[in-house]
Amino acid sequence: MIPLTAPTRPRPALGLPESAPSRRPRGPIQWVRRGGLTTLVFFLPMLLSFGLFSWWPILRSLPLSVQRTNFLTTQWVGLENFTRVLNDPLLVTASLNTLWFAVLALVIGFPVPILFAVVIAELRRTRGLASVLVYLPVIFPPVVAVLLWKAFFDPSPTGVLNTALRWFGLGPLAWLNDGDLAMPSIVLQATWASFGTATIIYLATLMGVQTELYDAAETDGAGAFRRFWHVTLPQMRGVLLVMLLLQLIGTFQVFTEPYIMTNGGPENRTVTILMLIYRYAFVSGDYGRATALSLLLAVALSALSWIYLRATKRWSTS
């Protein structure tokens, strides 16, 4: 007899769609055939270099921070290094100086590359040349750039910047020898030396903005400022947030500029946290205290980054 109902097919396993093909577990042989070994070979040098020169010093600093050592003799001191760091009156000065440098660097150095990127994006024939000229200061070795600007800041009336001020009936200024002008002068040099990289990144972001958005804004009668505020900035929002965080972290780690230009002077007005770490380690020979302050700075920057990411999470995803 012919059955009145069609035979039922076996029901698929729970959690899998009926048409999903069965997946076989991948073994080592399949992993090698798919190029996993080649990927690992190319990835291994970078992994070893990063682990040796980045993670190993970090791990090594943990026991070093609770020791008093000159790398010949070692004595366990517990949390004494952290106590000595926190009781150092120069720590407050260095922290305030570093914070002042960060504020000045954000006020002066953060909007400058954005403006340069917007101006260069409007160029047509000379955009490539302008990009090269903007990035040129980055090519200079940091020490060379700092020494060059240190010569510009010559406080004598014949100094480069003082000569330029004399054309306008101003100056001469003491620049690096003046406690009120030393830190702004350092920020000026640091901004000149580093804004090229941020400008190129912002310019690349602007090149990816859809031109239809600008056309629609112009059709609605929006001027240059309104197009920048309502079209350009929203398209650059993600990059701006990342660059702001990186600049915050970088400004709290400033060392080369104040060390070469003023060595912390005048009257410790330009001593930064990293300069204090340098003095602990290579002037006083107290490597344990230097490591303790380095860990405290790392914890502070980690907390700052976490707060920043939490505060900007909603804006970055909206």
DRENDO-1510 file (C-alpha; in Angstrom, 1 decimal, always signed):
<recs>
REC; n; res; u; v; w
REC; 1; MET; +0.0; +0.0; +0.0 .
REC; 2; ILE; +1.1; +3.6; -0.7 .
REC; 3; PRO; +1.4; +5.6; +2.5 .
REC; 4; LEU; -0.9; +8.5; +2.8 .
REC; 5; THR; +1.7; +10.7; +4.5 .
REC; 6; ALA; +5.2; +11.5; +3.4 .
REC; 7; PRO; +8.0; +10.0; +5.5 .
REC; 8; THR; +9.3; +12.5; +8.0 .
REC; 9; ARG; +12.9; +13.6; +7.8 .
REC; 10; PRO; +15.1; +13.4; +10.9 .
REC; 11; ARG; +15.0; +16.6; +12.8 .
REC; 12; PRO; +18.2; +18.7; +13.0 .
REC; 13; ALA; +20.1; +19.0; +16.2 .
REC; 14; LEU; +19.1; +21.7; +18.6 .
REC; 15; GLY; +20.7; +25.1; +18.0 .
REC; 16; LEU; +21.6; +24.4; +14.3 .
REC; 17; PRO; +19.6; +25.4; +11.3 .
REC; 18; GLU; +18.2; +22.6; +9.2 .
REC; 19; SER; +20.3; +23.5; +6.2 .
REC; 20; ALA; +23.5; +24.2; +8.1 .
REC; 21; PRO; +26.3; +21.8; +6.9 .
REC; 22; SER; +28.1; +19.8; +9.6 .
REC; 23; ARG; +31.3; +21.4; +10.7 .
REC; 24; ARG; +34.3; +19.2; +11.3 .
REC; 25; PRO; +36.7; +20.1; +14.0 .
REC; 26; ARG; +39.8; +21.7; +12.8 .
REC; 27; GLY; +43.0; +19.9; +13.7 .
REC; 28; PRO; +46.7; +20.9; +13.6 .
REC; 29; ILE; +47.0; +19.6; +10.0 .
REC; 30; GLN; +44.1; +21.6; +8.7 .
REC; 31; TRP; +45.5; +24.7; +10.6 .
REC; 32; VAL; +48.8; +24.3; +8.8 .
REC; 33; ARG; +47.2; +23.7; +5.4 .
REC; 34; ARG; +45.2; +26.9; +5.8 .
REC; 35; GLY; +48.4; +29.0; +6.3 .
REC; 36; GLY; +48.4; +29.2; +10.1 .
REC; 37; LEU; +52.1; +28.2; +10.3 .
REC; 38; THR; +53.1; +30.9; +7.8 .
REC; 39; THR; +51.2; +33.5; +9.7 .
REC; 40; LEU; +52.8; +32.5; +12.9 .
REC; 41; VAL; +56.3; +32.7; +11.4 .
REC; 42; PHE; +55.7; +36.2; +10.2 .
REC; 43; PHE; +54.1; +37.2; +13.5 .
REC; 44; LEU; +56.7; +35.7; +15.8 .
REC; 45; PRO; +59.5; +38.3; +15.4 .
REC; 46; MET; +57.1; +41.1; +16.2 .
REC; 47; LEU; +55.7; +39.2; +19.2 .
REC; 48; LEU; +59.2; +38.4; +20.5 .
REC; 49; SER; +60.4; +42.0; +20.1 .
REC; 50; PHE; +57.3; +43.4; +21.8 .
REC; 51; GLY; +57.5; +41.0; +24.6 .
REC; 52; LEU; +61.3; +41.5; +25.1 .
REC; 53; PHE; +61.4; +45.3; +24.9 .
REC; 54; SER; +57.9; +46.2; +26.2 .
REC; 55; TRP; +56.3; +43.6; +28.5 .
REC; 56; TRP; +59.5; +42.2; +30.1 .
REC; 57; PRO; +60.6; +45.6; +31.4 .
REC; 58; ILE; +57.1; +46.2; +32.8 .
REC; 59; LEU; +57.1; +42.8; +34.6 .
REC; 60; ARG; +60.6; +43.4; +35.8 .
REC; 61; SER; +59.6; +46.8; +37.3 .
REC; 62; LEU; +57.1; +45.2; +39.6 .
REC; 63; PRO; +59.6; +43.6; +42.0 .
REC; 64; LEU; +62.1; +46.4; +41.4 .
REC; 65; SER; +59.6; +48.9; +42.8 .
REC; 66; VAL; +59.7; +47.2; +46.3 .
REC; 67; GLN; +63.5; +46.9; +46.4 .
REC; 68; ARG; +66.4; +49.2; +47.0 .
REC; 69; THR; +69.1; +48.3; +44.5 .
REC; 70; ASN; +72.0; +49.6; +42.5 .
REC; 71; PHE; +72.0; +46.4; +40.4 .
REC; 72; LEU; +74.9; +45.1; +42.5 .
REC; 73; THR; +73.2; +44.7; +45.9 .
REC; 74; THR; +69.5; +44.4; +46.5 .
REC; 75; GLN; +67.5; +45.0; +49.6 .
REC; 76; TRP; +63.8; +44.4; +50.1 .
REC; 77; VAL; +62.0; +47.5; +51.4 .
REC; 78; GLY; +58.4; +46.8; +50.7 .
REC; 79; LEU; +56.3; +50.0; +50.1 .
REC; 80; GLU; +59.0; +52.3; +51.3 .
REC; 81; ASN; +59.8; +53.5; +47.8 .
REC; 82; PHE; +56.2; +54.5; +47.2 .
REC; 83; THR; +56.1; +56.3; +50.6 .
REC; 84; ARG; +59.3; +58.2; +49.8 .
REC; 85; VAL; +58.0; +59.3; +46.4 .
REC; 86; LEU; +54.7; +60.5; +47.8 .
REC; 87; ASN; +56.5; +62.5; +50.5 .
REC; 88; ASP; +58.8; +64.2; +48.1 .
REC; 89; PRO; +57.8; +67.9; +47.9 .
REC; 90; LEU; +59.1; +68.1; +44.4 .
REC; 91; LEU; +56.5; +65.6; +43.2 .
REC; 92; VAL; +53.7; +68.2; +43.7 .
REC; 93; THR; +55.8; +70.7; +41.7 .
REC; 94; ALA; +56.5; +68.2; +38.9 .
REC; 95; SER; +52.8; +67.1; +38.8 .
REC; 96; LEU; +51.6; +70.7; +38.5 .
REC; 97; ASN; +54.1; +71.5; +35.8 .
REC; 98; THR; +53.2; +68.4; +33.8 .
REC; 99; LEU; +49.5; +69.3; +34.1 .
REC; 100; TRP; +50.2; +72.9; +33.0 .
REC; 101; PHE; +52.1; +71.5; +30.0 .
REC; 102; ALA; +49.2; +69.2; +29.1 .
REC; 103; VAL; +46.7; +72.1; +29.3 .
REC; 104; LEU; +48.8; +74.4; +27.1 .
REC; 105; ALA; +49.5; +71.6; +24.7 .
REC; 106; LEU; +45.8; +70.8; +24.3 .
REC; 107; VAL; +44.8; +74.5; +24.0 .
REC; 108; ILE; +47.5; +75.3; +21.5 .
REC; 109; GLY; +48.5; +72.0; +19.9 .
REC; 110; PHE; +45.2; +70.2; +19.5 .
REC; 111; PRO; +43.2; +72.6; +17.2 .
REC; 112; VAL; +46.2; +73.6; +15.1 .
REC; 113; PRO; +46.5; +70.3; +13.1 .
REC; 114; ILE; +42.7; +70.3; +12.6 .
REC; 115; LEU; +42.8; +73.8; +11.0 .
REC; 116; PHE; +45.8; +72.9; +8.8 .
REC; 117; ALA; +44.0; +69.8; +7.6 .
REC; 118; VAL; +40.9; +71.7; +6.7 .
REC; 119; VAL; +42.9; +74.3; +4.8 .
REC; 120; ILE; +44.9; +71.7; +3.0 .
REC; 121; ALA; +41.8; +69.8; +2.1 .
REC; 122; GLU; +40.5; +72.9; +0.3 .
REC; 123; LEU; +43.5; +73.0; -1.9 .
REC; 124; ARG; +43.6; +71.4; -5.3 .
REC; 125; ARG; +46.9; +71.7; -7.2 .
REC; 126; THR; +49.2; +72.3; -4.3 .
REC; 127; ARG; +47.7; +69.8; -1.8 .
REC; 128; GLY; +50.6; +67.4; -2.1 .
REC; 129; LEU; +53.2; +70.1; -1.6 .
REC; 130; ALA; +51.4; +71.5; +1.4 .
REC; 131; SER; +51.2; +68.0; +2.9 .
REC; 132; VAL; +55.0; +67.6; +2.5 .
REC; 133; LEU; +55.7; +71.0; +4.1 .
REC; 134; VAL; +53.4; +70.4; +7.0 .
REC; 135; TYR; +55.0; +67.0; +7.7 .
REC; 136; LEU; +58.6; +68.3; +7.3 .
REC; 137; PRO; +59.1; +69.2; +11.0 .
REC; 138; VAL; +58.4; +65.5; +12.0 .
REC; 139; ILE; +61.4; +64.4; +9.9 .
REC; 140; PHE; +63.8; +66.3; +12.1 .
REC; 141; PRO; +65.3; +64.2; +14.9 .
REC; 142; PRO; +63.8; +65.3; +18.2 .
REC; 143; VAL; +67.1; +66.3; +19.7 .
REC; 144; VAL; +68.0; +68.3; +16.7 .
REC; 145; ALA; +64.7; +70.1; +16.6 .
REC; 146; VAL; +64.9; +71.0; +20.3 .
REC; 147; LEU; +68.4; +72.3; +20.0 .
REC; 148; LEU; +67.4; +74.4; +16.9 .
REC; 149; TRP; +64.5; +76.0; +18.8 .
REC; 150; LYS; +66.8; +76.5; +21.8 .
REC; 151; ALA; +68.9; +78.7; +19.6 .
REC; 152; PHE; +65.8; +80.5; +18.4 .
REC; 153; PHE; +65.0; +81.3; +22.1 .
REC; 154; ASP; +68.3; +83.0; +22.7 .
REC; 155; PRO; +67.4; +85.7; +25.3 .
REC; 156; SER; +69.9; +88.2; +23.9 .
REC; 157; PRO; +68.6; +91.1; +21.7 .
REC; 158; THR; +70.2; +89.5; +18.7 .
REC; 159; GLY; +68.3; +86.2; +19.1 .
REC; 160; VAL; +66.2; +85.0; +16.3 .
REC; 161; LEU; +62.8; +85.5; +18.0 .
REC; 162; ASN; +63.8; +88.6; +19.8 .
REC; 163; THR; +65.0; +90.1; +16.4 .
REC; 164; ALA; +61.6; +89.3; +14.9 .
REC; 165; LEU; +59.9; +91.0; +17.9 .
REC; 166; ARG; +62.0; +94.1; +17.6 .
REC; 167; TRP; +60.5; +94.6; +14.1 .
REC; 168; PHE; +57.2; +95.2; +15.9 .
REC; 169; GLY; +58.7; +97.3; +18.6 .
REC; 170; LEU; +58.5; +94.4; +21.2 .
REC; 171; GLY; +61.0; +92.5; +23.4 .
REC; 172; PRO; +63.5; +91.4; +24.0 .
REC; 173; LEU; +62.1; +88.5; +26.1 .
REC; 174; ALA; +64.0; +86.1; +28.3 .
REC; 175; TRP; +62.1; +83.1; +26.9 .
REC; 176; LEU; +63.5; +80.0; +28.6 .
REC; 177; ASN; +65.1; +82.0; +31.4 .
REC; 178; ASP; +61.7; +83.5; +32.4 .
REC; 179; GLY; +59.7; +81.3; +34.8 .
REC; 180; ASP; +56.4; +82.4; +33.2 .
REC; 181; LEU; +57.5; +82.0; +29.6 .
REC; 182; ALA; +59.6; +78.9; +29.8 .
REC; 183; MET; +56.7; +76.4; +29.7 .
REC; 184; PRO; +54.8; +78.1; +26.9 .
REC; 185; SER; +58.0; +78.3; +24.9 .
REC; 186; ILE; +58.5; +74.5; +25.4 .
REC; 187; VAL; +54.9; +73.9; +24.3 .
REC; 188; LEU; +55.4; +76.0; +21.2 .
REC; 189; GLN; +58.4; +73.9; +20.1 .
REC; 190; ALA; +56.6; +70.6; +20.9 .
REC; 191; THR; +53.6; +71.7; +18.9 .
REC; 192; TRP; +55.8; +72.6; +15.9 .
REC; 193; ALA; +57.6; +69.3; +16.0 .
REC; 194; SER; +54.6; +67.0; +16.3 .
REC; 195; PHE; +51.6; +68.7; +14.6 .
REC; 196; GLY; +52.5; +67.3; +11.2 .
REC; 197; THR; +51.5; +63.7; +12.0 .
REC; 198; ALA; +48.1; +64.7; +13.4 .
REC; 199; THR; +47.5; +66.9; +10.3 .
REC; 200; ILE; +48.1; +64.1; +7.9 .
REC; 201; ILE; +45.8; +61.8; +9.9 .
REC; 202; TYR; +43.0; +64.4; +9.9 .
REC; 203; LEU; +43.6; +65.1; +6.2 .
REC; 204; ALA; +43.2; +61.5; +5.4 .
REC; 205; THR; +39.9; +61.4; +7.4 .
REC; 206; LEU; +38.7; +64.5; +5.5 .
REC; 207; MET; +39.4; +62.9; +2.2 .
REC; 208; GLY; +37.0; +60.2; +3.1 .
REC; 209; VAL; +34.1; +62.5; +3.8 .
REC; 210; GLN; +31.3; +62.2; +1.2 .
REC; 211; THR; +31.2; +65.2; -1.0 .
REC; 212; GLU; +27.4; +64.9; -1.2 .
REC; 213; LEU; +27.2; +66.0; +2.4 .
REC; 214; TYR; +29.0; +69.3; +1.5 .
REC; 215; ASP; +26.9; +69.8; -1.6 .
REC; 216; ALA; +23.7; +69.3; +0.4 .
REC; 217; ALA; +24.9; +71.8; +3.1 .
REC; 218; GLU; +25.8; +74.4; +0.4 .
REC; 219; THR; +22.4; +73.9; -1.2 .
REC; 220; ASP; +20.8; +74.6; +2.2 .
REC; 221; GLY; +22.8; +77.9; +2.4 .
REC; 222; ALA; +25.3; +76.8; +5.0 .
REC; 223; GLY; +28.5; +78.8; +5.2 .
REC; 224; ALA; +32.0; +77.6; +5.7 .
REC; 225; PHE; +31.8; +77.6; +9.5 .
REC; 226; ARG; +28.4; +75.8; +9.5 .
REC; 227; ARG; +29.7; +73.2; +7.1 .
REC; 228; PHE; +32.8; +72.6; +9.3 .
REC; 229; TRP; +30.7; +72.4; +12.4 .
REC; 230; HIS; +27.8; +70.2; +11.1 .
REC; 231; VAL; +29.5; +68.1; +8.5 .
REC; 232; THR; +33.3; +68.0; +9.0 .
REC; 233; LEU; +33.5; +67.6; +12.8 .
REC; 234; PRO; +30.8; +64.8; +13.0 .
REC; 235; GLN; +32.7; +62.8; +10.3 .
REC; 236; MET; +36.0; +63.2; +12.2 .
REC; 237; ARG; +34.5; +62.4; +15.6 .
REC; 238; GLY; +36.0; +59.0; +16.1 .
REC; 239; VAL; +39.5; +60.1; +15.0 .
REC; 240; LEU; +39.3; +63.2; +17.1 .
REC; 241; LEU; +38.5; +61.1; +20.2 .
REC; 242; VAL; +41.4; +58.7; +19.6 .
REC; 243; MET; +43.9; +61.5; +18.9 .
REC; 244; LEU; +42.8; +63.5; +21.9 .
REC; 245; LEU; +43.4; +60.5; +24.2 .
REC; 246; LEU; +46.8; +59.8; +22.6 .
REC; 247; GLN; +47.8; +63.5; +23.0 .
REC; 248; LEU; +46.7; +63.4; +26.7 .
REC; 249; ILE; +48.9; +60.4; +27.3 .
REC; 250; GLY; +51.8; +61.9; +25.4 .
REC; 251; THR; +51.8; +65.2; +27.2 .
REC; 252; PHE; +51.9; +63.5; +30.5 .
REC; 253; GLN; +55.1; +61.8; +29.4 .
REC; 254; VAL; +57.0; +64.8; +28.1 .
REC; 255; PHE; +60.7; +64.7; +28.8 .
REC; 256; THR; +63.0; +65.5; +25.9 .
REC; 257; GLU; +62.0; +69.1; +25.4 .
REC; 258; PRO; +62.2; +70.4; +29.0 .
REC; 259; TYR; +65.3; +68.3; +29.7 .
REC; 260; ILE; +67.3; +69.7; +26.8 .
REC; 261; MET; +65.9; +73.3; +26.8 .
REC; 262; THR; +65.9; +74.1; +30.5 .
REC; 263; ASN; +66.9; +71.0; +32.5 .
REC; 264; GLY; +63.9; +71.7; +34.7 .
REC; 265; GLY; +64.7; +75.4; +35.3 .
REC; 266; PRO; +64.3; +78.1; +36.1 .
REC; 267; GLU; +63.6; +77.3; +39.7 .
REC; 268; ASN; +62.0; +73.9; +38.9 .
REC; 269; ARG; +59.3; +75.7; +36.8 .
REC; 270; THR; +59.7; +73.1; +34.0 .
REC; 271; VAL; +60.4; +69.9; +36.0 .
REC; 272; THR; +58.0; +67.2; +34.8 .
REC; 273; ILE; +57.2; +63.8; +36.2 .
REC; 274; LEU; +59.5; +62.0; +33.7 .
REC; 275; MET; +62.3; +64.3; +34.6 .
REC; 276; LEU; +61.8; +63.5; +38.2 .
REC; 277; ILE; +62.0; +59.8; +37.4 .
REC; 278; TYR; +65.2; +60.4; +35.4 .
REC; 279; ARG; +66.7; +62.3; +38.4 .
REC; 280; TYR; +65.8; +59.5; +40.8 .
REC; 281; ALA; +67.4; +56.8; +38.6 .
REC; 282; PHE; +70.4; +58.4; +36.9 .
REC; 283; VAL; +71.3; +61.3; +39.3 .
REC; 284; SER; +70.5; +59.8; +42.7 .
REC; 285; GLY; +71.0; +56.2; +41.6 .
REC; 286; ASP; +67.7; +55.3; +43.4 .
REC; 287; TYR; +66.2; +52.9; +40.8 .
REC; 288; GLY; +63.6; +51.6; +43.2 .
REC; 289; ARG; +62.1; +55.0; +43.8 .
REC; 290; ALA; +62.3; +55.7; +40.0 .
REC; 291; THR; +60.4; +52.5; +39.3 .
REC; 292; ALA; +57.8; +53.2; +42.0 .
REC; 293; LEU; +57.1; +56.7; +40.5 .
REC; 294; SER; +56.9; +55.1; +37.0 .
REC; 295; LEU; +54.3; +52.6; +38.2 .
REC; 296; LEU; +52.3; +55.4; +39.9 .
REC; 297; LEU; +52.3; +57.3; +36.6 .
REC; 298; ALA; +51.2; +54.2; +34.7 .
REC; 299; VAL; +48.3; +53.7; +37.1 .
REC; 300; ALA; +47.3; +57.4; +36.8 .
REC; 301; LEU; +47.3; +57.3; +33.0 .
REC; 302; SER; +45.4; +54.0; +33.0 .
REC; 303; ALA; +42.7; +55.5; +35.3 .
REC; 304; LEU; +42.6; +58.7; +33.1 .
REC; 305; SER; +42.2; +56.6; +30.0 .
REC; 306; TRP; +39.4; +54.6; +31.5 .
REC; 307; ILE; +37.5; +57.7; +32.7 .
REC; 308; TYR; +38.0; +59.3; +29.3 .
REC; 309; LEU; +36.7; +56.2; +27.4 .
REC; 310; ARG; +33.7; +55.9; +29.7 .
REC; 311; ALA; +32.9; +59.6; +29.4 .
REC; 312; THR; +33.1; +59.6; +25.6 .
REC; 313; LYS; +31.6; +56.2; +24.9 .
REC; 314; ARG; +28.1; +57.5; +24.3 .
REC; 315; TRP; +29.3; +60.4; +22.1 .
REC; 316; SER; +31.6; +58.1; +20.0 .
REC; 317; THR; +28.9; +55.6; +19.3 .
REC; 318; SER; +26.0; +58.0; +18.7 .
</recs>
